[in-house]
């Protein structure tokens, strides 16, 4: 009975959210919640024989996956890019004559999408090395294909996996200016030069996707992804409007900005066939 003579209700267990890390005991006839004075550190589990490192074919394929919704950190605003009133004259694009240095929708040089690493090694022969580059980009390691210490291109694969000789190549990326498309566009080609063969350029920026910047052309070649290289100390090549949106687009960019990387990736159906 209460102090006012009313019949008391049956007791009900109530768990109040606590802003600091808590430890909640398993529900028993009398549930309790004990506040932990410090965050509980969960020990890192070492892999066992039953939970060995997965191979490449067991994980997602996308090189630029859509991230889960997270709090977007404050990104420093890039310096405003003033359009060059008198851009430099465009030099003639250099068409590749060596097939081993050509970028196509299905590969870079001798490396082709769907080829196994073993097959690539056999084609490349002596003089090439295949060191692993950890933390190549967010969520991806890579195998660097090198000759005389110079990186020709990379084979990215998800961090936490093993890429064996039997695994199929699903992504290739190069920043080597010796590699170009059949139209003569490659790393180091100015965006303005590229528009002479691929049409107008639109630059995009995704704050959720590690603030990565991409270039899309009106006549964009299938299977290729282009990333720009900002000029000087600018954070981005594009001049984006001030906005709180997570995804920004612009057709204003520094006339001196160039292509920094070109990536070739398999389509969804190609990746599935690769498994």
Number of C-alpha atoms within 10 A of each C-alpha: 8 8 7 7 7 8 9 10 8 6 7 8 12 9 10 7 8 8 6 11 13 16 14 13 10 8 10 7 6 8 13 15 15 9 13 12 10 9 11 10 6 6 6 6 6 8 9 8 7 6 8 10 12 12 15 21 19 10 13 11 19 16 20 13 10 10 9 8 7 7 7 12 8 8 9 7 11 15 11 15 17 11 13 11 7 7 11 9 7 11 9 8 16 15 15 19 11 11 14 13 19 22 29 18 17 20 24 27 17 16 25 24 21 20 17 19 21 13 16 17 17 9 11 15 9 9 9 17 18 16 13 16 15 14 13 18 16 12 15 18 22 24 20 23 22 16 14 9 10 12 17 21 23 25 25 26 28 24 18 15 17 15 24 12 13 11 19 22 25 27 25 27 23 24 19 18 16 15 26 28 20 16 16 19 26 29 23 19 21 21 27 21 21 21 17 12 16 18 15 17 21 16 23 22 20 16 18 17 17 13 15 14 22 22 22 20 17 12 12 17 14 12 14 20 17 23 21 24 23 19 15 10 8 15 17 26 28 29 19 20 12 9 8 10 9 12 13 17 17 15 14 17 23 22 21 19 20 22 25 21 20 24 23 25 25 25 16 11 8 13 20 11 10 17 11
